[in-house]
Structures are given as structure tokens and as C-alpha cells.
């Protein structure tokens, strides 16, 4: 099995947890949700680009 970059896993976990909390537990204000969601997406993209560069 191929090893994935840790940034991808952290980004996915951040995004899934934020979406789950916002949808099912408590509505997170946009001023908090948007920057953390962008951070999660940025970590995923950094992980993909770093993974491609390592090949």
C-alpha cells in the first residue's frame, strides 16, 4: 500500500469534522468556518502537490 502525505489526512480530517459539527451539532459562524475550511483545503492541496513532487 502506498504511503500518503500526512498533510492530506490532516486536511481531510479538519474538513470532515468542521462539516459534521456545522451540520449536525452546532451552526458555526462563517467568520470561523471559512478560514478553517480554507486551511483544510490548503493542507489537502499542499499534500497532493508535495506527493506529486516526490515521485
C-alpha angles and dihedrals in degrees: 000000000000118000115238128211115267091229090066093054094046092049093049093047092049092049095046094047092048093048093046094049092046094048104039111017114028135349106248114213115249092240088066101030100052099053093045092046090050089050090053093048091046091053090051091050092046089051093050094048092045090048091051092048092053092057 
